[in-house]
């Protein structure tokens, strides 16, 4: 029985969707196992840093995240609808706080984190789910308004523009696009017009072009994607090493813990390159299994949305699922060379305690909705 049903009083609370809970358990436990194997590369380089990373991921990410998931899954999720405005405003202010000197923490040329003692927190993770909650609440209150411009498309554009201004200033291009995917999914599920989404998509292409012209690192990623063998010792190094790791896994992999790439060659083996480590150790079979788990996980979660009569519950589940699955396949696609390298992490697997904590809390909402689905 999945750990999400522990302590449940079945006489008063309808159980969560057991298939979704099982798939989530598989992702979280399997992801933690893969993370621990990938982190051996860090242990070989810096034992003190490994200890810090292992502790934050285990305690703040896995333990507190699981606790949050359990608690939220037993709440009345409609409370999120009631406080949609405050949640959005507070998460927006928290994201702005990264620009405050001695509060924001910079790494790799980006200012995306707030440092509290030895723990760093990425507030954009909160902002993503806050956008989904707000739009879900907006469209569920103003039923039928999504198909109109003034009450449907315009609020979407305003939210996306404001959030984009903050995230792109950090810069955090990857999370901005994931947020847009989730917001568009909520808009469409609420009855938004496809032609408006197409128009927004065209504007997005123009925005990406402008960003590529303005920001060399985006232009370099697109160039490497178009020409994979260009600058393999520079900007194309990670993409090349990821493909080597994936290819060297063969059919069944080198075996658990036996990745070679994670020790010396592969950048960010516990971050955005963790799928490449998994593919090297578990091969084509293991990598395919990971992809299928994500696919079945998203399908089951969308089934929960489809069988939920409450419009807010339905919309918020759709938004959360698209946030998670779009992030997963942006990461996996980049490691396989079928999408440009983004730097975005793999949900439930990659290092990032604040990310894991928020994602598990989000799944608490989905599981809470599943209690009321048919």
KOLMAR-543263 format. One record per residue (C-alpha): residue number from 1; x negated, y, z. Coordinates in nm, 2 decimals. Layout:
{seq: NUM	x: X	y: Y	z: Z}
...
This chain:
{seq: 1	x: 0.00	y: 0.00	z: 0.00}
{seq: 2	x: -0.15	y: 0.34	z: -0.09}
{seq: 3	x: -0.27	y: 0.55	z: 0.20}
{seq: 4	x: -0.02	y: 0.83	z: 0.11}
{seq: 5	x: 0.26	y: 0.63	z: 0.27}
{seq: 6	x: 0.08	y: 0.59	z: 0.61}
{seq: 7	x: 0.29	y: 0.72	z: 0.90}
{seq: 8	x: 0.60	y: 0.76	z: 0.70}
{seq: 9	x: 0.94	y: 0.73	z: 0.88}
{seq: 10	x: 1.13	y: 0.55	z: 0.61}
{seq: 11	x: 1.46	y: 0.60	z: 0.79}
{seq: 12	x: 1.45	y: 0.98	z: 0.74}
{seq: 13	x: 1.21	y: 1.03	z: 0.44}
{seq: 14	x: 1.24	y: 0.88	z: 0.10}
{seq: 15	x: 0.90	y: 0.72	z: 0.00}
{seq: 16	x: 0.68	y: 0.89	z: -0.26}
{seq: 17	x: 0.65	y: 0.74	z: -0.61}
{seq: 18	x: 0.44	y: 0.43	z: -0.52}
{seq: 19	x: 0.29	y: 0.40	z: -0.88}
{seq: 20	x: 0.18	y: 0.76	z: -0.88}
{seq: 21	x: 0.04	y: 0.73	z: -0.53}
{seq: 22	x: -0.15	y: 0.41	z: -0.63}
{seq: 23	x: -0.30	y: 0.58	z: -0.94}
{seq: 24	x: -0.40	y: 0.88	z: -0.73}
{seq: 25	x: -0.56	y: 0.66	z: -0.47}
{seq: 26	x: -0.75	y: 0.48	z: -0.75}
{seq: 27	x: -0.88	y: 0.82	z: -0.89}
{seq: 28	x: -0.98	y: 0.95	z: -0.55}
{seq: 29	x: -1.15	y: 0.63	z: -0.42}
{seq: 30	x: -1.30	y: 0.55	z: -0.75}
{seq: 31	x: -1.41	y: 0.91	z: -0.80}
{seq: 32	x: -1.58	y: 0.91	z: -0.46}
{seq: 33	x: -1.77	y: 0.59	z: -0.54}
{seq: 34	x: -1.89	y: 0.73	z: -0.87}
{seq: 35	x: -1.99	y: 1.06	z: -0.70}
{seq: 36	x: -2.20	y: 0.87	z: -0.44}
{seq: 37	x: -2.38	y: 0.68	z: -0.71}
{seq: 38	x: -2.44	y: 1.00	z: -0.91}
{seq: 39	x: -2.57	y: 1.18	z: -0.60}
{seq: 40	x: -2.86	y: 0.93	z: -0.56}
{seq: 41	x: -3.04	y: 1.15	z: -0.82}
{seq: 42	x: -3.01	y: 1.44	z: -0.59}
{seq: 43	x: -3.13	y: 1.23	z: -0.29}
{seq: 44	x: -3.44	y: 1.14	z: -0.49}
{seq: 45	x: -3.52	y: 1.51	z: -0.54}
{seq: 46	x: -3.40	y: 1.68	z: -0.22}
{seq: 47	x: -3.29	y: 1.48	z: 0.08}
{seq: 48	x: -3.18	y: 1.78	z: 0.28}
{seq: 49	x: -2.96	y: 1.92	z: -0.01}
{seq: 50	x: -2.82	y: 1.57	z: -0.05}
{seq: 51	x: -2.71	y: 1.55	z: 0.31}
{seq: 52	x: -2.54	y: 1.89	z: 0.29}
{seq: 53	x: -2.36	y: 1.80	z: -0.04}
{seq: 54	x: -2.25	y: 1.46	z: 0.09}
{seq: 55	x: -2.11	y: 1.61	z: 0.41}
{seq: 56	x: -1.92	y: 1.89	z: 0.25}
{seq: 57	x: -1.78	y: 1.66	z: -0.02}
{seq: 58	x: -1.68	y: 1.39	z: 0.23}
{seq: 59	x: -1.54	y: 1.61	z: 0.51}
{seq: 60	x: -1.41	y: 1.93	z: 0.35}
{seq: 61	x: -1.32	y: 1.76	z: 0.02}
{seq: 62	x: -1.21	y: 1.41	z: 0.08}
{seq: 63	x: -1.10	y: 1.41	z: 0.44}
{seq: 64	x: -0.93	y: 1.75	z: 0.47}
{seq: 65	x: -0.80	y: 1.71	z: 0.11}
{seq: 66	x: -0.64	y: 1.38	z: 0.20}
{seq: 67	x: -0.50	y: 1.53	z: 0.52}
{seq: 68	x: -0.35	y: 1.82	z: 0.33}
{seq: 69	x: -0.20	y: 1.58	z: 0.07}
{seq: 70	x: -0.04	y: 1.37	z: 0.34}
{seq: 71	x: 0.11	y: 1.68	z: 0.52}
{seq: 72	x: 0.23	y: 1.86	z: 0.21}
{seq: 73	x: 0.39	y: 1.54	z: 0.07}
{seq: 74	x: 0.62	y: 1.54	z: 0.37}
{seq: 75	x: 0.71	y: 1.91	z: 0.35}
{seq: 76	x: 1.01	y: 2.06	z: 0.18}
{seq: 77	x: 0.83	y: 2.18	z: -0.14}
{seq: 78	x: 1.10	y: 2.45	z: -0.19}
{seq: 79	x: 0.91	y: 2.65	z: 0.07}
{seq: 80	x: 0.64	y: 2.72	z: -0.20}
{seq: 81	x: 0.92	y: 2.87	z: -0.41}
{seq: 82	x: 1.02	y: 3.10	z: -0.13}
{seq: 83	x: 0.67	y: 3.23	z: -0.08}
{seq: 84	x: 0.56	y: 3.23	z: -0.44}
{seq: 85	x: 0.49	y: 3.61	z: -0.44}
{seq: 86	x: 0.27	y: 3.61	z: -0.12}
{seq: 87	x: 0.08	y: 3.30	z: -0.24}
{seq: 88	x: 0.00	y: 3.47	z: -0.57}
{seq: 89	x: -0.10	y: 3.80	z: -0.41}
{seq: 90	x: -0.32	y: 3.64	z: -0.14}
{seq: 91	x: -0.49	y: 3.40	z: -0.38}
{seq: 92	x: -0.55	y: 3.70	z: -0.62}
{seq: 93	x: -0.71	y: 3.90	z: -0.34}
{seq: 94	x: -0.92	y: 3.61	z: -0.23}
{seq: 95	x: -1.05	y: 3.58	z: -0.59}
{seq: 96	x: -1.13	y: 3.95	z: -0.59}
{seq: 97	x: -1.32	y: 3.90	z: -0.27}
{seq: 98	x: -1.61	y: 3.73	z: -0.46}
{seq: 99	x: -1.71	y: 4.08	z: -0.58}
{seq: 100	x: -1.76	y: 4.21	z: -0.23}
{seq: 101	x: -2.13	y: 4.23	z: -0.14}
{seq: 102	x: -2.24	y: 3.97	z: 0.12}
{seq: 103	x: -1.91	y: 3.79	z: 0.08}
{seq: 104	x: -1.93	y: 3.66	z: -0.28}
{seq: 105	x: -2.19	y: 3.40	z: -0.36}
{seq: 106	x: -2.36	y: 3.39	z: -0.69}
{seq: 107	x: -2.49	y: 3.07	z: -0.86}
{seq: 108	x: -2.61	y: 3.01	z: -1.22}
{seq: 109	x: -2.54	y: 3.37	z: -1.32}
{seq: 110	x: -2.17	y: 3.37	z: -1.20}
{seq: 111	x: -2.01	y: 3.51	z: -0.89}
{seq: 112	x: -1.73	y: 3.26	z: -0.82}
{seq: 113	x: -1.76	y: 3.16	z: -0.46}
{seq: 114	x: -1.70	y: 3.29	z: -0.11}
{seq: 115	x: -1.96	y: 3.18	z: 0.14}
{seq: 116	x: -1.85	y: 3.09	z: 0.50}
{seq: 117	x: -2.15	y: 2.97	z: 0.69}
{seq: 118	x: -2.30	y: 2.68	z: 0.50}
{seq: 119	x: -1.96	y: 2.61	z: 0.32}
{seq: 120	x: -1.88	y: 2.78	z: -0.01}
{seq: 121	x: -1.52	y: 2.81	z: -0.14}
{seq: 122	x: -1.41	y: 2.88	z: -0.49}
{seq: 123	x: -1.09	y: 3.09	z: -0.46}
{seq: 124	x: -1.01	y: 3.06	z: -0.83}
{seq: 125	x: -0.90	y: 2.70	z: -0.75}
{seq: 126	x: -0.62	y: 2.86	z: -0.53}
{seq: 127	x: -0.54	y: 3.12	z: -0.80}
{seq: 128	x: -0.47	y: 2.85	z: -1.06}
{seq: 129	x: -0.21	y: 2.67	z: -0.85}
{seq: 130	x: -0.07	y: 3.01	z: -0.73}
{seq: 131	x: 0.00	y: 3.10	z: -1.10}
{seq: 132	x: 0.18	y: 2.77	z: -1.15}
{seq: 133	x: 0.39	y: 2.81	z: -0.84}
{seq: 134	x: 0.48	y: 3.17	z: -0.92}
{seq: 135	x: 0.58	y: 3.10	z: -1.28}
{seq: 136	x: 0.78	y: 2.79	z: -1.18}
{seq: 137	x: 0.96	y: 2.99	z: -0.92}
{seq: 138	x: 1.03	y: 3.28	z: -1.16}
{seq: 139	x: 1.17	y: 3.06	z: -1.44}
{seq: 140	x: 1.37	y: 2.85	z: -1.20}
{seq: 141	x: 1.54	y: 3.15	z: -1.04}
{seq: 142	x: 1.60	y: 3.33	z: -1.38}
{seq: 143	x: 1.74	y: 3.02	z: -1.55}
{seq: 144	x: 1.75	y: 3.04	z: -1.93}
{seq: 145	x: 1.52	y: 3.35	z: -1.93}
{seq: 146	x: 1.21	y: 3.18	z: -2.07}
{seq: 147	x: 1.35	y: 3.20	z: -2.42}
{seq: 148	x: 1.38	y: 3.58	z: -2.40}
{seq: 149	x: 1.08	y: 3.81	z: -2.44}
{seq: 150	x: 1.15	y: 4.05	z: -2.15}
{seq: 151	x: 1.21	y: 3.79	z: -1.88}
{seq: 152	x: 1.03	y: 3.50	z: -2.03}
{seq: 153	x: 0.73	y: 3.58	z: -2.25}
{seq: 154	x: 0.64	y: 3.92	z: -2.10}
{seq: 155	x: 0.59	y: 3.80	z: -1.74}
{seq: 156	x: 0.38	y: 3.51	z: -1.87}
{seq: 157	x: 0.16	y: 3.76	z: -2.07}
{seq: 158	x: 0.12	y: 3.99	z: -1.77}
{seq: 159	x: 0.02	y: 3.71	z: -1.53}
{seq: 160	x: -0.23	y: 3.56	z: -1.78}
{seq: 161	x: -0.38	y: 3.91	z: -1.86}
{seq: 162	x: -0.43	y: 4.00	z: -1.49}
{seq: 163	x: -0.57	y: 3.66	z: -1.40}
{seq: 164	x: -0.79	y: 3.66	z: -1.71}
{seq: 165	x: -0.93	y: 4.00	z: -1.62}
{seq: 166	x: -1.05	y: 3.87	z: -1.28}
{seq: 167	x: -1.17	y: 3.53	z: -1.40}
{seq: 168	x: -1.35	y: 3.65	z: -1.71}
{seq: 169	x: -1.53	y: 3.92	z: -1.50}
{seq: 170	x: -1.69	y: 3.65	z: -1.28}
{seq: 171	x: -1.73	y: 3.50	z: -1.54}
{seq: 172	x: -1.52	y: 3.18	z: -1.52}
{seq: 173	x: -1.41	y: 3.12	z: -1.87}
{seq: 174	x: -1.34	y: 2.75	z: -1.82}
{seq: 175	x: -1.09	y: 2.79	z: -1.54}
{seq: 176	x: -0.92	y: 3.08	z: -1.72}
{seq: 177	x: -0.84	y: 2.86	z: -2.02}
{seq: 178	x: -0.73	y: 2.57	z: -1.79}
{seq: 179	x: -0.50	y: 2.82	z: -1.61}
{seq: 180	x: -0.36	y: 2.93	z: -1.95}
{seq: 181	x: -0.29	y: 2.57	z: -2.05}
{seq: 182	x: -0.10	y: 2.51	z: -1.72}
{seq: 183	x: 0.10	y: 2.84	z: -1.75}
{seq: 184	x: 0.20	y: 2.77	z: -2.11}
{seq: 185	x: 0.31	y: 2.42	z: -2.01}
{seq: 186	x: 0.54	y: 2.57	z: -1.74}
{seq: 187	x: 0.67	y: 2.82	z: -1.99}
{seq: 188	x: 0.75	y: 2.56	z: -2.25}
{seq: 189	x: 0.91	y: 2.32	z: -1.99}
{seq: 190	x: 1.13	y: 2.61	z: -1.88}
{seq: 191	x: 1.26	y: 2.66	z: -2.24}
{seq: 192	x: 1.01	y: 2.90	z: -2.38}
{seq: 193	x: 0.98	y: 2.95	z: -2.76}
{seq: 194	x: 0.72	y: 2.75	z: -2.95}
{seq: 195	x: 0.66	y: 3.04	z: -3.19}
{seq: 196	x: 0.56	y: 3.26	z: -2.89}
{seq: 197	x: 0.31	y: 2.98	z: -2.78}
{seq: 198	x: 0.17	y: 2.97	z: -3.13}
{seq: 199	x: 0.12	y: 3.35	z: -3.13}
{seq: 200	x: -0.04	y: 3.33	z: -2.79}
{seq: 201	x: -0.27	y: 3.05	z: -2.92}
{seq: 202	x: -0.38	y: 3.27	z: -3.21}
{seq: 203	x: -0.45	y: 3.55	z: -2.97}
{seq: 204	x: -0.65	y: 3.30	z: -2.77}
{seq: 205	x: -0.86	y: 3.22	z: -3.07}
{seq: 206	x: -0.93	y: 3.58	z: -3.13}
{seq: 207	x: -1.02	y: 3.62	z: -2.76}
{seq: 208	x: -1.26	y: 3.33	z: -2.78}
{seq: 209	x: -1.42	y: 3.48	z: -3.09}
{seq: 210	x: -1.47	y: 3.81	z: -2.91}
{seq: 211	x: -1.61	y: 3.64	z: -2.60}
{seq: 212	x: -1.85	y: 3.44	z: -2.82}
{seq: 213	x: -1.97	y: 3.77	z: -2.98}
{seq: 214	x: -2.00	y: 3.94	z: -2.64}
{seq: 215	x: -2.14	y: 3.66	z: -2.43}
{seq: 216	x: -2.44	y: 3.46	z: -2.57}
{seq: 217	x: -2.39	y: 3.15	z: -2.36}
{seq: 218	x: -2.04	y: 3.09	z: -2.51}
{seq: 219	x: -2.19	y: 3.15	z: -2.86}
{seq: 220	x: -2.47	y: 2.90	z: -2.78}
{seq: 221	x: -2.22	y: 2.63	z: -2.67}
{seq: 222	x: -2.02	y: 2.67	z: -2.99}
{seq: 223	x: -2.34	y: 2.65	z: -3.20}
{seq: 224	x: -2.46	y: 2.34	z: -3.02}
{seq: 225	x: -2.12	y: 2.18	z: -3.07}
{seq: 226	x: -2.13	y: 2.25	z: -3.44}
{seq: 227	x: -2.50	y: 2.15	z: -3.47}
{seq: 228	x: -2.57	y: 1.89	z: -3.19}
{seq: 229	x: -2.94	y: 1.85	z: -3.28}
{seq: 230	x: -3.02	y: 2.22	z: -3.25}
{seq: 231	x: -3.24	y: 2.34	z: -2.97}
{seq: 232	x: -3.23	y: 2.00	z: -2.79}
{seq: 233	x: -3.49	y: 2.13	z: -2.53}
{seq: 234	x: -3.30	y: 2.45	z: -2.46}
{seq: 235	x: -2.93	y: 2.53	z: -2.48}
{seq: 236	x: -2.85	y: 2.19	z: -2.64}
{seq: 237	x: -3.04	y: 1.99	z: -2.37}
{seq: 238	x: -2.74	y: 1.89	z: -2.15}
{seq: 239	x: -2.52	y: 1.79	z: -2.45}
{seq: 240	x: -2.80	y: 1.57	z: -2.59}
{seq: 241	x: -2.88	y: 1.41	z: -2.26}
{seq: 242	x: -2.51	y: 1.34	z: -2.19}
{seq: 243	x: -2.48	y: 1.16	z: -2.52}
{seq: 244	x: -2.80	y: 0.96	z: -2.44}
{seq: 245	x: -2.65	y: 0.86	z: -2.11}
{seq: 246	x: -2.32	y: 0.76	z: -2.26}
{seq: 247	x: -2.48	y: 0.57	z: -2.54}
{seq: 248	x: -2.73	y: 0.38	z: -2.32}
{seq: 249	x: -2.44	y: 0.24	z: -2.12}
{seq: 250	x: -2.35	y: 0.01	z: -2.41}
{seq: 251	x: -2.05	y: -0.21	z: -2.37}
{seq: 252	x: -2.06	y: -0.29	z: -1.99}
{seq: 253	x: -2.32	y: -0.05	z: -1.86}
{seq: 254	x: -2.65	y: -0.08	z: -1.67}
{seq: 255	x: -2.46	y: -0.16	z: -1.35}
{seq: 256	x: -2.35	y: 0.04	z: -1.05}
{seq: 257	x: -2.62	y: 0.27	z: -0.91}
{seq: 258	x: -2.86	y: 0.19	z: -1.20}
{seq: 259	x: -2.83	y: 0.51	z: -1.41}
{seq: 260	x: -3.17	y: 0.63	z: -1.53}
{seq: 261	x: -3.05	y: 0.97	z: -1.67}
{seq: 262	x: -2.92	y: 1.09	z: -1.33}
{seq: 263	x: -3.27	y: 1.09	z: -1.18}
{seq: 264	x: -3.47	y: 1.31	z: -1.42}
{seq: 265	x: -3.30	y: 1.39	z: -1.74}
{seq: 266	x: -2.94	y: 1.47	z: -1.69}
{seq: 267	x: -2.85	y: 1.82	z: -1.56}
{seq: 268	x: -2.57	y: 1.84	z: -1.30}
{seq: 269	x: -2.53	y: 1.47	z: -1.25}
{seq: 270	x: -2.29	y: 1.53	z: -0.97}
{seq: 271	x: -2.12	y: 1.82	z: -1.14}
{seq: 272	x: -1.99	y: 1.84	z: -1.50}
{seq: 273	x: -2.22	y: 1.55	z: -1.61}
{seq: 274	x: -2.07	y: 1.29	z: -1.37}
{seq: 275	x: -1.87	y: 1.12	z: -1.64}
{seq: 276	x: -2.19	y: 1.06	z: -1.84}
{seq: 277	x: -2.34	y: 0.89	z: -1.53}
{seq: 278	x: -2.03	y: 0.67	z: -1.50}
{seq: 279	x: -2.04	y: 0.58	z: -1.87}
{seq: 280	x: -2.41	y: 0.48	z: -1.84}
{seq: 281	x: -2.35	y: 0.26	z: -1.53}
{seq: 282	x: -2.01	y: 0.11	z: -1.64}
{seq: 283	x: -2.04	y: 0.13	z: -2.02}
{seq: 284	x: -1.77	y: 0.16	z: -2.27}
{seq: 285	x: -1.54	y: -0.06	z: -2.07}
{seq: 286	x: -1.57	y: 0.14	z: -1.76}
{seq: 287	x: -1.55	y: 0.48	z: -1.94}
{seq: 288	x: -1.24	y: 0.36	z: -2.12}
{seq: 289	x: -1.09	y: 0.25	z: -1.79}
{seq: 290	x: -1.15	y: 0.60	z: -1.64}
{seq: 291	x: -0.98	y: 0.76	z: -1.93}
{seq: 292	x: -0.68	y: 0.53	z: -1.91}
{seq: 293	x: -0.63	y: 0.59	z: -1.54}
{seq: 294	x: -0.61	y: 0.96	z: -1.61}
{seq: 295	x: -0.37	y: 0.90	z: -1.90}
{seq: 296	x: -0.14	y: 0.67	z: -1.69}
{seq: 297	x: -0.17	y: 0.91	z: -1.39}
{seq: 298	x: -0.05	y: 1.20	z: -1.61}
{seq: 299	x: 0.23	y: 1.00	z: -1.77}
{seq: 300	x: 0.36	y: 0.88	z: -1.43}
{seq: 301	x: 0.35	y: 1.24	z: -1.29}
{seq: 302	x: 0.53	y: 1.37	z: -1.59}
{seq: 303	x: 0.79	y: 1.10	z: -1.54}
{seq: 304	x: 0.84	y: 1.24	z: -1.19}
{seq: 305	x: 0.91	y: 1.58	z: -1.34}
{seq: 306	x: 1.15	y: 1.43	z: -1.60}
{seq: 307	x: 1.35	y: 1.26	z: -1.33}
{seq: 308	x: 1.37	y: 1.56	z: -1.10}
{seq: 309	x: 1.70	y: 1.76	z: -1.11}
{seq: 310	x: 1.55	y: 2.06	z: -0.92}
{seq: 311	x: 1.41	y: 2.30	z: -1.18}
{seq: 312	x: 1.14	y: 2.44	z: -0.96}
{seq: 313	x: 1.02	y: 2.09	z: -0.87}
{seq: 314	x: 1.02	y: 1.99	z: -1.23}
{seq: 315	x: 0.83	y: 2.29	z: -1.35}
{seq: 316	x: 0.57	y: 2.29	z: -1.08}
{seq: 317	x: 0.49	y: 1.92	z: -1.14}
{seq: 318	x: 0.44	y: 1.99	z: -1.51}
{seq: 319	x: 0.21	y: 2.28	z: -1.44}
{seq: 320	x: 0.00	y: 2.09	z: -1.19}
{seq: 321	x: -0.03	y: 1.78	z: -1.42}
{seq: 322	x: -0.14	y: 1.99	z: -1.71}
{seq: 323	x: -0.39	y: 2.18	z: -1.50}
{seq: 324	x: -0.55	y: 1.85	z: -1.39}
{seq: 325	x: -0.53	y: 1.66	z: -1.71}
{seq: 326	x: -0.66	y: 1.95	z: -1.93}
{seq: 327	x: -0.95	y: 1.99	z: -1.70}
{seq: 328	x: -1.02	y: 1.62	z: -1.71}
{seq: 329	x: -1.02	y: 1.59	z: -2.09}
{seq: 330	x: -1.22	y: 1.91	z: -2.14}
{seq: 331	x: -1.49	y: 1.76	z: -1.93}
{seq: 332	x: -1.47	y: 1.41	z: -2.08}
{seq: 333	x: -1.45	y: 1.55	z: -2.43}
{seq: 334	x: -1.76	y: 1.76	z: -2.37}
{seq: 335	x: -1.96	y: 1.46	z: -2.24}
{seq: 336	x: -1.86	y: 1.26	z: -2.55}
{seq: 337	x: -1.95	y: 1.55	z: -2.79}
{seq: 338	x: -1.60	y: 1.58	z: -2.93}
{seq: 339	x: -1.55	y: 1.92	z: -2.76}
{seq: 340	x: -1.79	y: 2.21	z: -2.68}
{seq: 341	x: -1.97	y: 2.19	z: -2.35}
{seq: 342	x: -1.77	y: 2.39	z: -2.10}
{seq: 343	x: -1.93	y: 2.33	z: -1.76}
{seq: 344	x: -1.59	y: 2.24	z: -1.61}
{seq: 345	x: -1.59	y: 1.95	z: -1.36}
{seq: 346	x: -1.41	y: 1.62	z: -1.37}
{seq: 347	x: -1.11	y: 1.62	z: -1.13}
{seq: 348	x: -1.14	y: 1.40	z: -0.82}
{seq: 349	x: -1.49	y: 1.29	z: -0.92}
{seq: 350	x: -1.73	y: 1.58	z: -0.95}
{seq: 351	x: -1.90	y: 1.76	z: -0.67}
{seq: 352	x: -1.69	y: 2.05	z: -0.54}
{seq: 353	x: -1.54	y: 2.03	z: -0.19}
{seq: 354	x: -1.30	y: 2.32	z: -0.24}
{seq: 355	x: -1.19	y: 2.19	z: -0.58}
{seq: 356	x: -1.12	y: 1.84	z: -0.44}
{seq: 357	x: -0.94	y: 1.99	z: -0.14}
{seq: 358	x: -0.71	y: 2.21	z: -0.35}
{seq: 359	x: -0.64	y: 1.93	z: -0.60}
{seq: 360	x: -0.54	y: 1.69	z: -0.33}
{seq: 361	x: -0.31	y: 1.96	z: -0.18}
{seq: 362	x: -0.16	y: 2.01	z: -0.53}
{seq: 363	x: -0.09	y: 1.64	z: -0.55}
{seq: 364	x: 0.08	y: 1.66	z: -0.21}
{seq: 365	x: 0.33	y: 1.89	z: -0.39}
{seq: 366	x: 0.38	y: 1.64	z: -0.67}
{seq: 367	x: 0.43	y: 1.36	z: -0.43}
{seq: 368	x: 0.68	y: 1.57	z: -0.23}
{seq: 369	x: 0.88	y: 1.63	z: -0.55}
{seq: 370	x: 0.86	y: 1.25	z: -0.63}
{seq: 371	x: 1.06	y: 1.19	z: -0.30}
{seq: 372	x: 1.36	y: 1.36	z: -0.46}
{seq: 373	x: 1.33	y: 1.22	z: -0.82}
{seq: 374	x: 1.55	y: 0.95	z: -0.95}
